[in-house]
Amino acid sequence: MRIEEMRLLTREELEHKRRDLAEEGFNLKMRKSFKQLENPLRLRQLRREIARINTVIREDQTGVRALATAQKSLLEELNASGKEKK
């Protein structure tokens, strides 16, 4: 996910995504220890995406940029538009 897309999400969605990515990273580290990792570059991608999320959250905390506060966030809009196309 690009940083511009992350800025359109609410704080709750960002924190949920960060938890999911951290869990996926933990699972990948465990598989790496057993030498069963298909894509070792995925670990780097996860770390960087978590760092991007942390940056966006920190920008909101310091007042550099505000996060989305709308009732309908980007994820909800994408899900709704995806259902309409099918």
N, C-alpha and C positions, 0 to 999 in steps of 0.2 A: 504494500500500500504506500502510495506517495505521501509526502508530508502535507501537501495541499489538501489531500483527501482527509487526512487525520485531523486537520484543523476544522473540518466541517462536522466532526463528531462531538458528542457531548462528553463531559468528563467521565461519567459512568461507563459509557461505551469504551472509552480509551482504557480505563482501568480494567474492564472486563477483557479487552483484547490483550492487555499487558499480562494479565494472569494466565490467559490461554497460551500465549507465546512462551511464558516462563515455564509452564507445565510441559509444553512440547520440547523446550530446550532441555529440561531435566530428563525427559524420556530419551532424547537423542544422546545425551551424555552417558546415560546408562547403557544404551546399545553400543556406543563407541567403546566403552570399557570391555564389552564382550566381542569387539571387532565385528559387529554386525551392522555397521552403518553404510547405507547405500550411497548417500550423498553427503560427504563430510563438509561441503561448503554451506550446507543448510544451517549448521551451527553458527557460522559467521553472519549469515543473513538474519537469523533470529536475534542475535546480540545487537546488530545494528538497528533492526526494527524496534526492539525494546528501547534502545537509546533514543530513537526518533520520538517514540511515544512519550518518554520521560521529558524530552526537550519541549514538546508541545504542552505538556501539563505544567512544566516549570514556567513557560512563557505566560500561561494563563495566571499562574500564581503571582508572578511579578508584575503583571499588567502590561507586558509587551504586546500581547495579542489576546483577544478574548476568544474563548471557545464558543461553539454553537450552543444556544440555549433554547432553540425552537422546540415546540412540542413534537414536531416531526423531524427527526434527524436524517442524516444522509443514508445511514444503513436502512432505516425504515423506507425511505424513498426508493432506494435501489431494490429492496425486496419487493415493494409494491409494483415497480415498473417491470421487474423480472416476471412477476406472476401475470401481469397483463399481456406480456408478449407471448406467453405460452399458450 
